[in-house]
């Protein structure tokens, strides 16, 4: 059997096209020059990639400013993914209800390797709002949803995160590995996480874990906002609201697993 590297199966043009989409998801409204610099590719290559993606509806070009953003086809694919009972499909209406129940920002967070990823957000009703952008990567050792996910990870993942340099984002970020282990243990005991000022100074986050169809924690949903609005009454309300939302999404994912298992196998 040949010992073939996975890189041998890569198609460079496809890989670059995906990098363009990820770059525009992270920072919409970029032009050819900006993308070529950030990606380390020539303007000619970037232009051809954008032209192809635009023709298929995956990117949209603003004719006046000559900048690009993600196109409608991305949304279409997202909706199709949602039809099979995926996390996003199950979470969307619950996120809306949680936002309306608390008037705060709502974030759906998953783990991507040793980083967190904001999968979706709902912006709160307050005039002063703090919210993460969908598609944003962050640390696992800080933030309400991120720490909530880390608490339920395999020990190997926890050791890898705690064994890496732990960046301090504010004076309140926990960077001591032993203290972090204690925090993770407390999260598992409580079934939720409350983060205050640890990732963004002046912000709070109350998060609860979401259990996937496989019975393992796959994500976290959080209520987040400005510390000036976070008092004892809201603390208890937000804990209950986040835990209720997480339980509802988990229930939907579990129900989908049961329904799928009951389907007849095609002969």
Phi and psi restraints in degrees (value plus and minus 20) as a CYANA .aco file:
   2 UNK   PHI     -92.3   -52.3
   2 UNK   PSI     117.5   157.5
   3 UNK   PHI    -109.0   -69.0
   3 UNK   PSI      64.5   104.5
   4 UNK   PHI    -121.0   -81.0
   4 UNK   PSI     108.8   148.8
   5 UNK   PHI     -89.6   -49.6
   5 UNK   PSI     127.4   167.4
   6 UNK   PHI     -82.3   -42.3
   6 UNK   PSI     -43.8    -3.8
   7 UNK   PHI     -84.6   -44.6
   7 UNK   PSI     -45.4    -5.4
   8 UNK   PHI     -85.6   -45.6
   8 UNK   PSI     -40.1    -0.1
   9 UNK   PHI    -116.9   -76.9
   9 UNK   PSI     -21.2    18.8
  10 UNK   PHI     -92.8   -52.8
  10 UNK   PSI     122.4   162.4
  11 UNK   PHI    -127.4   -87.4
  11 UNK   PSI      91.8   131.8
  12 UNK   PHI     -76.4   -36.4
  12 UNK   PSI     -62.5   -22.5
  13 UNK   PHI     -84.3   -44.3
  13 UNK   PSI     -59.4   -19.4
  14 UNK   PHI     -86.3   -46.3
  14 UNK   PSI     -63.4   -23.4
  15 UNK   PHI     -80.1   -40.1
  15 UNK   PSI     -62.7   -22.7
  16 UNK   PHI     -87.7   -47.7
  16 UNK   PSI     -59.2   -19.2
  17 UNK   PHI     -82.0   -42.0
  17 UNK   PSI     -60.8   -20.8
  18 UNK   PHI     -86.1   -46.1
  18 UNK   PSI     -57.0   -17.0
  19 UNK   PHI     -83.8   -43.8
  19 UNK   PSI     -57.0   -17.0
  20 UNK   PHI     -82.4   -42.4
  20 UNK   PSI     -65.3   -25.3
  21 UNK   PHI     -82.2   -42.2
  21 UNK   PSI     -62.6   -22.6
  22 UNK   PHI     -85.3   -45.3
  22 UNK   PSI     -57.9   -17.9
  23 UNK   PHI     -84.8   -44.8
  23 UNK   PSI     -60.0   -20.0
  24 UNK   PHI     -93.8   -53.8
  24 UNK   PSI     -49.8    -9.8
  25 UNK   PHI     -87.3   -47.3
  25 UNK   PSI     -57.8   -17.8
  26 UNK   PHI     -94.9   -54.9
  26 UNK   PSI     -55.8   -15.8
  27 UNK   PHI    -166.0  -126.0
  27 UNK   PSI      70.2   110.2
  28 UNK   PHI     -86.5   -46.5
  28 UNK   PSI     141.6   181.6
  29 UNK   PHI      59.2    99.2
  29 UNK   PSI      13.0    53.0
  30 UNK   PHI    -119.0   -79.0
  30 UNK   PSI     130.0   170.0
  31 UNK   PHI    -119.1   -79.1
  31 UNK   PSI     159.8   199.8
  32 UNK   PHI     -79.8   -39.8
  32 UNK   PSI     -64.2   -24.2
  33 UNK   PHI     -82.4   -42.4
  33 UNK   PSI     -67.0   -27.0
  34 UNK   PHI     -81.4   -41.4
  34 UNK   PSI     -64.7   -24.7
  35 UNK   PHI     -86.7   -46.7
  35 UNK   PSI     -60.5   -20.5
  36 UNK   PHI     -84.4   -44.4
  36 UNK   PSI     -56.6   -16.6
  37 UNK   PHI     -88.9   -48.9
  37 UNK   PSI     -66.8   -26.8
  38 UNK   PHI     -89.3   -49.3
  38 UNK   PSI     -49.7    -9.7
  39 UNK   PHI    -115.5   -75.5
  39 UNK   PSI     -31.5     8.5
  40 UNK   PHI      51.2    91.2
  40 UNK   PSI      11.4    51.4
  41 UNK   PHI    -139.0   -99.0
  41 UNK   PSI     140.1   180.1
  42 UNK   PHI     -91.4   -51.4
  42 UNK   PSI     136.4   176.4
  43 UNK   PHI     -81.7   -41.7
  43 UNK   PSI     -55.4   -15.4
  44 UNK   PHI     -82.1   -42.1
  44 UNK   PSI     -65.2   -25.2
  45 UNK   PHI     -85.3   -45.3
  45 UNK   PSI     -66.1   -26.1
  46 UNK   PHI     -81.5   -41.5
  46 UNK   PSI     -61.6   -21.6
  47 UNK   PHI     -81.9   -41.9
  47 UNK   PSI     -62.6   -22.6
  48 UNK   PHI     -86.7   -46.7
  48 UNK   PSI     -58.8   -18.8
  49 UNK   PHI     -82.7   -42.7
  49 UNK   PSI     -65.8   -25.8
  50 UNK   PHI     -84.3   -44.3
  50 UNK   PSI     -59.1   -19.1
  51 UNK   PHI     -82.4   -42.4
  51 UNK   PSI     -62.6   -22.6
  52 UNK   PHI     -85.7   -45.7
  52 UNK   PSI     -65.9   -25.9
  53 UNK   PHI     -86.3   -46.3
  53 UNK   PSI     -55.3   -15.3
  54 UNK   PHI     -87.1   -47.1
  54 UNK   PSI     -61.3   -21.3
  55 UNK   PHI     -80.7   -40.7
  55 UNK   PSI     -51.4   -11.4
  56 UNK   PHI    -113.2   -73.2
  56 UNK   PSI     -21.0    19.0
  57 UNK   PHI      65.5   105.5
  57 UNK   PSI      -9.4    30.6
  58 UNK   PHI    -106.5   -66.5
  58 UNK   PSI     -39.1     0.9
  59 UNK   PHI    -153.3  -113.3
  59 UNK   PSI     136.7   176.7
  60 UNK   PHI    -142.4  -102.4
  60 UNK   PSI     113.1   153.1
  61 UNK   PHI    -124.4   -84.4
  61 UNK   PSI     105.8   145.8
  62 UNK   PHI     -98.4   -58.4
  62 UNK   PSI      91.0   131.0
  63 UNK   PHI     -85.6   -45.6
  63 UNK   PSI     -45.3    -5.3
  64 UNK   PHI    -100.4   -60.4
  64 UNK   PSI     -62.3   -22.3
  65 UNK   PHI    -120.8   -80.8
  65 UNK   PSI     -27.3    12.7
  66 UNK   PHI      37.2    77.2
  66 UNK   PSI      22.9    62.9
  67 UNK   PHI    -142.9  -102.9
  67 UNK   PSI     141.6   181.6
  68 UNK   PHI    -139.7   -99.7
  68 UNK   PSI     128.8   168.8
  69 UNK   PHI    -159.8  -119.8
  69 UNK   PSI     150.7   190.7
  70 UNK   PHI     -84.8   -44.8
  70 UNK   PSI     124.4   164.4
  71 UNK   PHI    -118.5   -78.5
  71 UNK   PSI    -199.1  -159.1
  72 UNK   PHI     -85.7   -45.7
  72 UNK   PSI     -47.5    -7.5
  73 UNK   PHI     -84.4   -44.4
  73 UNK   PSI     -47.6    -7.6
  74 UNK   PHI     -82.1   -42.1
  74 UNK   PSI     -64.2   -24.2
  75 UNK   PHI     -85.1   -45.1
  75 UNK   PSI     -57.8   -17.8
  76 UNK   PHI     -82.0   -42.0
  76 UNK   PSI     -66.2   -26.2
  77 UNK   PHI     -83.9   -43.9
  77 UNK   PSI     -58.9   -18.9
  78 UNK   PHI     -80.8   -40.8
  78 UNK   PSI     -61.5   -21.5
  79 UNK   PHI     -85.9   -45.9
  79 UNK   PSI     -57.7   -17.7
  80 UNK   PHI     -87.2   -47.2
  80 UNK   PSI     -57.1   -17.1
  81 UNK   PHI     -81.8   -41.8
  81 UNK   PSI     -58.2   -18.2
  82 UNK   PHI     -85.7   -45.7
  82 UNK   PSI     -44.2    -4.2
  83 UNK   PHI     -87.6   -47.6
  83 UNK   PSI     -38.3     1.7
  84 UNK   PHI    -112.5   -72.5
  84 UNK   PSI      -3.2    36.8
  85 UNK   PHI      61.6   101.6
  85 UNK   PSI       4.6    44.6
  86 UNK   PHI     -88.4   -48.4
  86 UNK   PSI     153.4   193.4
  87 UNK   PHI     -76.2   -36.2
  87 UNK   PSI     -68.5   -28.5
  88 UNK   PHI     -81.5   -41.5
  88 UNK   PSI     -63.2   -23.2
  89 UNK   PHI     -82.4   -42.4
  89 UNK   PSI     -62.4   -22.4
  90 UNK   PHI     -90.8   -50.8
  90 UNK   PSI     -52.8   -12.8
  91 UNK   PHI    -104.3   -64.3
  91 UNK   PSI     -48.3    -8.3
  92 UNK   PHI     -72.9   -32.9
  92 UNK   PSI     -76.2   -36.2
  93 UNK   PHI     -86.4   -46.4
  93 UNK   PSI     -50.6   -10.6
  94 UNK   PHI     -89.6   -49.6
  94 UNK   PSI     -59.1   -19.1
  95 UNK   PHI     -82.0   -42.0
  95 UNK   PSI     -60.6   -20.6
  96 UNK   PHI     -81.3   -41.3
  96 UNK   PSI     -65.6   -25.6
  97 UNK   PHI     -85.8   -45.8
  97 UNK   PSI     -58.9   -18.9
  98 UNK   PHI     -85.5   -45.5
  98 UNK   PSI     -60.5   -20.5
  99 UNK   PHI     -82.5   -42.5
  99 UNK   PSI     -63.4   -23.4
 100 UNK   PHI     -89.9   -49.9
 100 UNK   PSI     -51.7   -11.7
 101 UNK   PHI     -91.2   -51.2
 101 UNK   PSI     -54.5   -14.5
 102 UNK   PHI    -129.0   -89.0
 102 UNK   PSI     -40.0     0.0
 103 UNK   PHI      47.6    87.6
 103 UNK   PSI     -13.3    26.7
 104 UNK   PHI    -119.7   -79.7
 104 UNK   PSI     153.4   193.4
 105 UNK   PHI     -90.4   -50.4
 105 UNK   PSI     125.9   165.9
 106 UNK   PHI    -145.1  -105.1
 106 UNK   PSI     112.6   152.6
 107 UNK   PHI    -145.8  -105.8
 107 UNK   PSI     120.4   160.4
 108 UNK   PHI    -131.0   -91.0
 108 UNK   PSI      99.2   139.2
 109 UNK   PHI    -142.3  -102.3
 109 UNK   PSI     118.6   158.6
 110 UNK   PHI    -146.6  -106.6
 110 UNK   PSI     153.3   193.3
 111 UNK   PHI    -119.7   -79.7
 111 UNK   PSI     116.6   156.6
 112 UNK   PHI    -148.2  -108.2
 112 UNK   PSI      74.8   114.8
 113 UNK   PHI      48.0    88.0
 113 UNK   PSI    -145.1  -105.1
 114 UNK   PHI    -123.1   -83.1
 114 UNK   PSI       4.0    44.0
 115 UNK   PHI    -148.6  -108.6
 115 UNK   PSI     144.4   184.4
 116 UNK   PHI    -119.2   -79.2
 116 UNK   PSI     137.4   177.4
 117 UNK   PHI    -156.6  -116.6
 117 UNK   PSI     106.2   146.2
 118 UNK   PHI     -98.4   -58.4
 118 UNK   PSI      90.1   130.1
 119 UNK   PHI    -101.5   -61.5
 119 UNK   PSI     -57.3   -17.3
 120 UNK   PHI    -179.0  -139.0
 120 UNK   PSI     136.7   176.7
 121 UNK   PHI    -158.9  -118.9
 121 UNK   PSI     139.7   179.7
 122 UNK   PHI    -152.5  -112.5
 122 UNK   PSI     105.9   145.9
 123 UNK   PHI    -100.8   -60.8
 123 UNK   PSI     116.2   156.2
 124 UNK   PHI     -90.9   -50.9
 124 UNK   PSI     155.7   195.7
 125 UNK   PHI    -111.1   -71.1
 125 UNK   PSI     -28.1    11.9
 126 UNK   PHI     -95.1   -55.1
 126 UNK   PSI     133.7   173.7
 127 UNK   PHI     -89.8   -49.8
 127 UNK   PSI     -54.6   -14.6
 128 UNK   PHI    -118.6   -78.6
 128 UNK   PSI      89.2   129.2
 129 UNK   PHI    -144.9  -104.9
 129 UNK   PSI     123.2   163.2
 130 UNK   PHI    -141.0  -101.0
 130 UNK   PSI     104.5   144.5
 131 UNK   PHI    -169.2  -129.2
 131 UNK   PSI     126.3   166.3
 132 UNK   PHI    -102.5   -62.5
 132 UNK   PSI     134.2   174.2
 133 UNK   PHI    -114.3   -74.3
 133 UNK   PSI     114.3   154.3
 134 UNK   PHI     -78.2   -38.2
 134 UNK   PSI     115.0   155.0
 135 UNK   PHI      75.0   115.0
 135 UNK   PSI     -24.0    16.0
 136 UNK   PHI    -101.8   -61.8
 136 UNK   PSI     110.0   150.0
 137 UNK   PHI    -106.9   -66.9
 137 UNK   PSI     129.8   169.8
 138 UNK   PHI    -169.3  -129.3
 138 UNK   PSI    -197.4  -157.4
 139 UNK   PHI     -98.3   -58.3
 139 UNK   PSI     140.6   180.6
 140 UNK   PHI    -113.2   -73.2
 140 UNK   PSI     -35.6     4.4
 141 UNK   PHI    -114.5   -74.5
 141 UNK   PSI     -13.0    27.0
 142 UNK   PHI    -170.1  -130.1
 142 UNK   PSI     126.2   166.2
 143 UNK   PHI      85.0   125.0
 143 UNK   PSI     127.4   167.4
 144 UNK   PHI     -80.3   -40.3
 144 UNK   PSI     -75.7   -35.7
 145 UNK   PHI     -89.1   -49.1
 145 UNK   PSI     -59.9   -19.9
 146 UNK   PHI     -81.7   -41.7
 146 UNK   PSI     -69.8   -29.8
 147 UNK   PHI     -85.2   -45.2
 147 UNK   PSI     -53.5   -13.5
 148 UNK   PHI     -83.5   -43.5
 148 UNK   PSI     -62.0   -22.0
 149 UNK   PHI     -87.3   -47.3
 149 UNK   PSI     -66.6   -26.6
 150 UNK   PHI     -77.9   -37.9
 150 UNK   PSI     -55.7   -15.7
 151 UNK   PHI     -79.1   -39.1
 151 UNK   PSI     -49.3    -9.3
 152 UNK   PHI    -124.7   -84.7
 152 UNK   PSI     -11.4    28.6
 153 UNK   PHI     -96.0   -56.0
 153 UNK   PSI     143.5   183.5
 154 UNK   PHI     -79.1   -39.1
 154 UNK   PSI     133.4   173.4
 155 UNK   PHI     -78.9   -38.9
 155 UNK   PSI     -53.0   -13.0
 156 UNK   PHI     -83.6   -43.6
 156 UNK   PSI     -58.2   -18.2
 157 UNK   PHI     -89.6   -49.6
 157 UNK   PSI     -64.3   -24.3
 158 UNK   PHI     -79.5   -39.5
 158 UNK   PSI     -65.2   -25.2
 159 UNK   PHI     -82.6   -42.6
 159 UNK   PSI     -58.7   -18.7
 160 UNK   PHI     -85.7   -45.7
 160 UNK   PSI     -61.3   -21.3
 161 UNK   PHI     -88.6   -48.6
 161 UNK   PSI     -68.7   -28.7
 162 UNK   PHI     -91.5   -51.5
 162 UNK   PSI     -40.4    -0.4
 163 UNK   PHI    -106.4   -66.4
 163 UNK   PSI     -26.1    13.9
 164 UNK   PHI    -114.4   -74.4
 164 UNK   PSI     143.2   183.2
 165 UNK   PHI     -78.7   -38.7
 165 UNK   PSI     108.0   148.0
 166 UNK   PHI    -121.1   -81.1
 166 UNK   PSI      86.0   126.0
 167 UNK   PHI     -91.9   -51.9
 167 UNK   PSI     118.9   158.9
 168 UNK   PHI    -113.9   -73.9
 168 UNK   PSI      95.8   135.8
 169 UNK   PHI    -110.4   -70.4
 169 UNK   PSI     -47.0    -7.0
 170 UNK   PHI    -164.8  -124.8
 170 UNK   PSI     152.3   192.3
 171 UNK   PHI     -83.5   -43.5
 171 UNK   PSI     -32.2     7.8
 172 UNK   PHI    -120.5   -80.5
 172 UNK   PSI     -21.7    18.3
 173 UNK   PHI     -87.7   -47.7
 173 UNK   PSI     110.5   150.5
 174 UNK   PHI    -100.3   -60.3
 174 UNK   PSI      98.3   138.3
 175 UNK   PHI    -137.4   -97.4
 175 UNK   PSI     -19.1    20.9
 176 UNK   PHI    -109.7   -69.7
 176 UNK   PSI      99.9   139.9
 177 UNK   PHI     -76.1   -36.1
 177 UNK   PSI     -59.4   -19.4
 178 UNK   PHI     -88.7   -48.7
 178 UNK   PSI     -60.2   -20.2
 179 UNK   PHI     -85.4   -45.4
 179 UNK   PSI     -55.7   -15.7
 180 UNK   PHI     -85.5   -45.5
 180 UNK   PSI     -60.1   -20.1
 181 UNK   PHI     -81.2   -41.2
 181 UNK   PSI     -59.4   -19.4
 182 UNK   PHI     -85.1   -45.1
 182 UNK   PSI     -59.7   -19.7
 183 UNK   PHI     -83.8   -43.8
 183 UNK   PSI     -63.7   -23.7
 184 UNK   PHI     -83.1   -43.1
 184 UNK   PSI     -59.2   -19.2
 185 UNK   PHI     -84.2   -44.2
 185 UNK   PSI     -60.0   -20.0
 186 UNK   PHI     -86.2   -46.2
 186 UNK   PSI     -57.6   -17.6
 187 UNK   PHI     -82.6   -42.6
 187 UNK   PSI     -64.2   -24.2
 188 UNK   PHI     -83.8   -43.8
 188 UNK   PSI     -57.2   -17.2
 189 UNK   PHI     -87.9   -47.9
 189 UNK   PSI     -63.3   -23.3
 190 UNK   PHI    -100.3   -60.3
 190 UNK   PSI     -47.1    -7.1
 191 UNK   PHI      60.1   100.1
 191 UNK   PSI      -6.8    33.2
 192 UNK   PHI    -180.8  -140.8
 192 UNK   PSI     151.3   191.3
 193 UNK   PHI    -154.3  -114.3
 193 UNK   PSI     119.3   159.3
 194 UNK   PHI    -139.1   -99.1
 194 UNK   PSI      98.3   138.3
 195 UNK   PHI    -133.3   -93.3
 195 UNK   PSI     109.3   149.3
 196 UNK   PHI    -143.4  -103.4
 196 UNK   PSI      94.3   134.3
 197 UNK   PHI      43.3    83.3
 197 UNK   PSI      -9.6    30.4
 198 UNK   PHI    -104.1   -64.1
 198 UNK   PSI     -45.4    -5.4
 199 UNK   PHI    -130.2   -90.2
 199 UNK   PSI     -62.1   -22.1
 200 UNK   PHI    -147.6  -107.6
 200 UNK   PSI     101.1   141.1
 201 UNK   PHI     -83.5   -43.5
 201 UNK   PSI     110.9   150.9
 202 UNK   PHI      70.9   110.9
 202 UNK   PSI     -10.3    29.7
 203 UNK   PHI    -147.2  -107.2
 203 UNK   PSI     129.8   169.8
 204 UNK   PHI    -139.2   -99.2
 204 UNK   PSI     141.2   181.2
 205 UNK   PHI    -170.6  -130.6
 205 UNK   PSI     109.2   149.2
 206 UNK   PHI    -136.8   -96.8
 206 UNK   PSI      99.0   139.0
 207 UNK   PHI    -147.9  -107.9
 207 UNK   PSI     132.4   172.4
 208 UNK   PHI    -155.5  -115.5
 208 UNK   PSI     128.9   168.9
 209 UNK   PHI    -100.5   -60.5
 209 UNK   PSI     125.9   165.9
 210 UNK   PHI    -128.6   -88.6
 210 UNK   PSI     108.1   148.1
 211 UNK   PHI    -116.7   -76.7
 211 UNK   PSI     109.3   149.3
 212 UNK   PHI    -103.7   -63.7
 212 UNK   PSI    -197.7  -157.7
 213 UNK   PHI     -83.6   -43.6
 213 UNK   PSI     -41.9    -1.9
 214 UNK   PHI    -106.5   -66.5
 214 UNK   PSI     -17.6    22.4
 215 UNK   PHI      64.7   104.7
 215 UNK   PSI     -15.9    24.1
 216 UNK   PHI    -130.3   -90.3
 216 UNK   PSI     134.7   174.7
 217 UNK   PHI     -89.1   -49.1
 217 UNK   PSI     102.7   142.7
 218 UNK   PHI    -135.9   -95.9
 218 UNK   PSI     -31.7     8.3
 219 UNK   PHI    -184.7  -144.7
 219 UNK   PSI     156.7   196.7
 220 UNK   PHI    -161.2  -121.2
 220 UNK   PSI     127.2   167.2
 221 UNK   PHI    -136.2   -96.2
 221 UNK   PSI     116.8   156.8
 222 UNK   PHI    -152.7  -112.7
 222 UNK   PSI     131.8   171.8
 223 UNK   PHI    -125.8   -85.8
 223 UNK   PSI     105.8   145.8
 224 UNK   PHI    -157.6  -117.6
 224 UNK   PSI     131.2   171.2
 225 UNK   PHI    -197.4  -157.4
 225 UNK   PSI    -183.1  -143.1
 226 UNK   PHI    -102.4   -62.4
 226 UNK   PSI     119.8   159.8
 227 UNK   PHI     -79.0   -39.0
 227 UNK   PSI     -47.6    -7.6
 228 UNK   PHI     -83.4   -43.4
 228 UNK   PSI     -38.6     1.4
 229 UNK   PHI    -120.8   -80.8
 229 UNK   PSI     -20.0    20.0
 230 UNK   PHI    -119.1   -79.1
 230 UNK   PSI      77.8   117.8
 231 UNK   PHI    -133.9   -93.9
 231 UNK   PSI    -197.8  -157.8
 232 UNK   PHI     -83.6   -43.6
 232 UNK   PSI     -58.3   -18.3
 233 UNK   PHI     -84.8   -44.8
 233 UNK   PSI     -67.3   -27.3
 234 UNK   PHI     -85.9   -45.9
 234 UNK   PSI     -54.7   -14.7
 235 UNK   PHI     -73.0   -33.0
 235 UNK   PSI     -72.2   -32.2
 236 UNK   PHI     -87.8   -47.8
 236 UNK   PSI     -58.2   -18.2
 237 UNK   PHI     -83.7   -43.7
 237 UNK   PSI     -63.6   -23.6
 238 UNK   PHI     -91.3   -51.3
 238 UNK   PSI     -55.1   -15.1
 239 UNK   PHI     -80.5   -40.5
 239 UNK   PSI     -69.7   -29.7
 240 UNK   PHI     -83.6   -43.6
 240 UNK   PSI     -61.4   -21.4
 241 UNK   PHI     -84.9   -44.9
 241 UNK   PSI     -63.4   -23.4
 242 UNK   PHI     -86.2   -46.2
 242 UNK   PSI     -62.0   -22.0
 243 UNK   PHI     -88.0   -48.0
 243 UNK   PSI     -57.8   -17.8
 244 UNK   PHI     -83.0   -43.0
 244 UNK   PSI     -63.3   -23.3
 245 UNK   PHI     -84.9   -44.9
 245 UNK   PSI     -64.2   -24.2
 246 UNK   PHI     -82.4   -42.4
 246 UNK   PSI     -60.6   -20.6
 247 UNK   PHI     -85.6   -45.6
 247 UNK   PSI     -58.4   -18.4
 248 UNK   PHI     -87.2   -47.2
 248 UNK   PSI     -63.5   -23.5
 249 UNK   PHI     -84.7   -44.7
 249 UNK   PSI     -63.7   -23.7
 250 UNK   PHI     -79.6   -39.6
 250 UNK   PSI     -60.0   -20.0
 251 UNK   PHI     -83.8   -43.8
 251 UNK   PSI     -61.5   -21.5
 252 UNK   PHI     -82.7   -42.7
 252 UNK   PSI     -62.5   -22.5
 253 UNK   PHI     -86.7   -46.7
 253 UNK   PSI     -57.8   -17.8
 254 UNK   PHI     -87.1   -47.1
 254 UNK   PSI     -60.9   -20.9
 255 UNK   PHI     -84.1   -44.1
 255 UNK   PSI     -59.4   -19.4
 256 UNK   PHI     -82.5   -42.5
 256 UNK   PSI     -58.3   -18.3
 257 UNK   PHI     -82.8   -42.8
 257 UNK   PSI     -63.1   -23.1
 258 UNK   PHI     -85.4   -45.4
 258 UNK   PSI     -63.7   -23.7
 259 UNK   PHI     -83.1   -43.1
 259 UNK   PSI     -60.8   -20.8
 260 UNK   PHI     -86.2   -46.2
 260 UNK   PSI     -61.3   -21.3
 261 UNK   PHI     -84.8   -44.8
 261 UNK   PSI     -46.7    -6.7
 262 UNK   PHI    -103.3   -63.3
 262 UNK   PSI     -31.8     8.2
 263 UNK   PHI     -87.8   -47.8
 263 UNK   PSI     121.3   161.3
 264 UNK   PHI     -86.9   -46.9
 264 UNK   PSI     124.7   164.7
 265 UNK   PHI    -105.5   -65.5
 265 UNK   PSI     107.5   147.5
 266 UNK   PHI     -86.7   -46.7
 266 UNK   PSI     117.8   157.8
